[in-house]
Amino acid sequence: MLARPAWPRQCCYFPSPSRFTGKFFPLSAFPGFRVQKLLAIESSCDETSAAVVASDRSVLSNVVASQFELHEQFGGVVPEIASRAHVRRILPVIEQSLKEAGCALSDLSAIAVTSEPGLVGSLLVGMTAAKTLAMTLDIPLVTVNHIDAHIYACGMGQPQSIFPCVGFVVSGGHTNLYDCRSATDFTMIAGTTDDAAGEAFDKVARILNLTYPGGPSIAKAAESGDPAAYDLPRPMMRSDRPHFSFSGLKTAVLYAARGVPGPNQLSDTPADRVPNLAASFQQAVVDVLVFKARHALKKLGHKRLCVGGGVAANTVLRAHLADMCHRHGYQLHVAPPQLCTDNAAMAAIAWEYLEQGKTADLSADVLPGLVRPGQPRKKSPTGN
């Protein structure tokens, strides 16, 4: 039996912690207050991750077990393979995270877990582990929105709050812009109508015979290419709609690489075309992302742009965003490279919910799928 922590040594709620609800009191109100610790779990897609994050937002550990080697042969994530890998890895990852943080289960004040969006099988593995720990330890459970956490990661380690801001998540599944009034008040203003930017990178990498994941392999191939070699489209840059679309750009790369459908279309991409096509494609995506980000900043009147997600690790994108923000007087906060891809440390946003008294009960469920324009924002049982 796991040991139950002494109460209220690290209590967030009083006087009935076992119910996960109740009147909220600031942590510092308790005699003998010290920095609290929570365990965060992330399993929304193909990374199994656990982190221990203190209430001062310092990351004490952040263990990530990637699955890219399992999905590489398929050129993308296979949901059933991903969920089975999470089952095998979730407990070792949690144990390693606690070990690296020098933390025992009895030291934890709360459990945070990604509940949305993502692959249903993958999310359920993390949710089951989180519920089990929260129930056994009799401590609060907090559900976290994966996309919100990507934006929150931009401010981790910053001396001042990054909010309000325009939040920009550019990842394998999402390319979304948000009006972020505070750390817990996000409103989506734009998103992709088809492929996300990261998804387009993966598909174009397959067209160019490059390895999965596509982002790093295209970036490497583009280093020796000319970004102006091919006149590729910049989808929806002239549209009044704020949204994104990358499916047509992917098709344009296919035609440039192998020719239009017909008897003369090539079955494979000639190797000598790959560097220039990679560079031209990457530049087209970057141009669209930077243009739309500036449009959102002008429309909302915010002075900060916060960018997270796996594609935010791309050095060309980071450079062009920095140049745009410098020229137009905006502040730019991009998540550190180690916090761009999926990880549990960014679930430090759970402390914001705890400080507002927002927790989940054991009936909390996952909300899988992708976030697309026109969809109402789903509400988890906590209202987070």
WONORCOR-V934979 format. One record per residue. RES is the residue in one letter. PSI is psi in whole degrees, 0 to 359 (* if undefined). OMEGA is omega in whole degrees, 0 to 359 (* if undefined). Layout:
RES_PSI_OMEGA, RES_PSI_OMEGA
This chain:
M_132_178, L_140_182, A_138_177, R_134_182, P_148_175, A_140_184, W_138_8, P_43_184, R_319_179, Q_42_188, C_139_174, C_342_187, Y_152_185, F_135_9, P_12_190, S_73_185, P_332_185, S_344_180, R_354_177, F_7_178, T_173_179, G_180_182, K_138_184, F_137_174, F_142_176, P_140_181, L_325_183, S_352_180, A_344_183, F_137_176, P_142_179, G_25_182, F_141_172, R_170_183, V_131_181, Q_165_178, K_139_172, L_153_175, L_125_179, A_141_182, I_132_180, E_124_178, S_38_188, S_334_183, C_258_186, D_20_170, E_131_173, T_120_187, S_147_173, A_144_181, A_150_171, V_121_183, V_130_180, A_164_182, S_343_173, D_11_177, R_9_175, S_139_181, V_114_182, L_335_174, S_155_179, N_93_184, V_128_180, V_124_174, A_106_182, S_152_179, Q_14_189, F_329_180, E_335_179, L_332_186, H_352_186, E_318_183, Q_341_180, F_351_180, G_16_180, G_174_185, V_129_174, V_113_188, P_316_183, E_320_177, I_319_180, A_312_183, S_321_178, R_323_178, A_323_177, H_318_180, V_318_181, R_329_191, R_343_191, I_314_182, L_315_176, P_323_180, V_318_178, I_314_180, E_318_180, Q_322_179, S_316_178, L_319_180, K_314_181, E_331_180, A_353_184, G_40_190, C_137_174, A_161_178, L_325_181, S_349_178, D_351_187, L_143_177, S_339_183, A_163_174, I_128_176, A_146_181, V_141_174, T_125_181, S_348_183, E_160_333, P_182_179, G_195_179, L_131_187, V_314_181, G_320_180, S_313_179, L_320_183, L_328_179, V_312_179, G_318_181, M_318_180, T_316_178, A_317_182, A_315_179, K_318_181, T_315_180, L_316_181, A_318_180, M_315_183, T_320_181, L_348_180, D_49_178, I_162_184, P_148_174, L_134_179, V_127_176, T_143_188, V_138_173, N_123_185, H_320_182, I_317_177, D_319_182, A_325_177, H_319_179, I_318_180, Y_327_181, A_335_180, C_334_183, G_356_182, M_128_183, G_356_179, Q_143_181, P_337_181, Q_161_180, S_145_177, I_357_184, F_147_0, P_159_182, C_170_164, V_121_178, G_136_185, F_114_178, V_119_182, V_104_187, S_189_180, G_329_182, G_341_187, H_143_168, T_89_190, N_144_174, L_141_184, Y_145_168, D_107_185, C_103_180, R_328_178, S_182_181, A_346_181, T_17_181, D_90_182, F_133_176, T_123_180, M_131_179, I_344_180, A_153_178, G_175_180, T_142_180, T_351_178, D_247_180, D_140_168, A_164_182, A_315_180, G_324_176, E_320_178, A_321_176, F_315_181, D_317_183, K_322_178, V_325_177, A_322_178, R_321_178, I_322_184, L_8_179, N_36_177, L_164_186, T_160_174, Y_142_358, P_150_189, G_330_183, G_302_180, P_322_183, S_322_177, I_319_178, A_320_180, K_315_179, A_327_183, A_342_182, E_329_180, S_13_182, G_170_179, D_116_182, P_348_178, A_8_184, A_325_181, Y_134_180, D_81_182, L_154_181, P_154_172, R_88_191, P_133_173, M_15_177, M_335_179, R_5_181, S_148_175, D_342_180, R_142_183, P_0_190, H_180_183, F_157_173, S_123_182, F_0_181, S_317_180, G_324_177, L_319_177, K_317_180, T_323_178, A_322_176, V_318_179, L_315_181, Y_322_178, A_329_183, A_322_189, R_356_183, G_165_180, V_158_180, P_137_182, G_183_184, P_337_183, N_1_179, Q_136_180, L_150_178, S_347_181, D_163_181, T_125_176, P_135_185, A_328_183, D_348_178, R_343_190, V_309_182, P_314_181, N_321_178, L_319_178, A_315_181, A_320_180, S_319_178, F_312_180, Q_317_181, Q_322_179, A_316_179, V_315_181, V_317_180, D_317_180, V_314_183, L_317_181, V_318_179, F_313_182, K_325_178, A_316_179, R_321_179, H_318_179, A_319_178, L_316_179, K_318_183, K_317_184, L_340_179, G_11_177, H_155_180, K_0_180, R_142_174, L_125_181, C_122_189, V_127_178, G_177_182, G_162_186, G_321_181, V_339_178, A_347_176, A_349_181, N_124_186, T_327_178, V_317_177, L_315_181, R_319_181, A_317_181, H_324_175, L_318_179, A_319_179, D_316_180, M_314_181, C_323_178, H_317_182, R_330_186, H_8_172, G_29_178, Y_153_171, Q_138_179, L_128_174, H_113_177, V_135_180, A_142_175, P_148_183, P_322_182, Q_346_178, L_7_178, C_310_178, T_168_185, D_131_179, N_161_184, A_339_183, A_327_182, M_347_174, A_8_170, A_342_175, I_340_178, A_330_178, W_327_178, E_321_178, Y_318_179, L_321_181, E_343_175, Q_6_179, G_22_182, K_112_176, T_170_178, A_159_171, D_184_186, L_2_173, S_0_181, A_141_181, D_167_178, V_155_177, L_84_187, P_178_178, G_186_178, L_155_177, V_121_182, R_156_182, P_142_177, G_348_178, Q_135_174, P_146_179, R_124_180, K_151_179, K_126_175, S_168_179, P_337_178, T_344_187, G_7_181, N_*_*
